[in-house]
Amino acid sequence: MNIIYLLLAISVIVAIIFFIAFIVSVKKGQYDDVYTPSVRMLFDDELVKTDPENKQPLNKVKSN
């Protein structure tokens, strides 16, 4: 029965440590970015088109 009290005390201490870490991260501005998540789905990765003849990307400059 004593082990239950010990485990309960340890879990409360760990929970308090995580709560303090959360409060500190909020105060330091870790969660201030509210713009990026709302528009992230609008920006796709750019696809590089290839030249069918040379199998090279079209946006590269060819040197002579």
N, C-alpha and C positions, 0 to 999 in steps of 0.2 A: 504494500500500500504506500510505503514511503517513496518508491520509485515514481509513482504517479504524481505525487506532489513535486518531486524534483523535475520531471519532464514538463509538467505544467508551468513551473517557474521558468525553466529554460526557454520554453516556447513563447512565453509572454515577453521575456527579455529580447529574444530575437525579433519578435513582432515590433517592439518599441524601437529597436535599432533600424529596422527597415522603414518604419514610419518617419523617424528623424532624417534618414537619408532621403526620403521622398520630399519632405518639407524643405530641406536644404537645396535639393535640385530644383524645386519650383522657385525658390527665392533667387537662385542664381540665373534663372531664365532658361532653363533647359527645355521647357515646353512652350516657349513664346511664339514659335513659328506656326501661325494659323493660316497663312496664305498657301504655302507649298502643297500641303496635302489635298486641298480642294482643287488644284489645277494640275496635279501630277498626272492624272489619267488623260488629260487633254494633249499632252506632249508625247508623241511616239518617238521611238528611236529612229534616227535617219537611216534609210536604206541606201546603200551604195550601189548605183546602177553600173553594170559592167557592159563593156563594148563586146557585142557578139563575135566580132572578127578576131580580136586579140585576147579576149578573156581578161582584160585589165579594167580597173575602175576608170570611168569616164572623167572624173574630176582630177586625175593626175596629169601633170604636164609631161609630154613626151620629149625627151632630149634627143638631138640629132648627133 
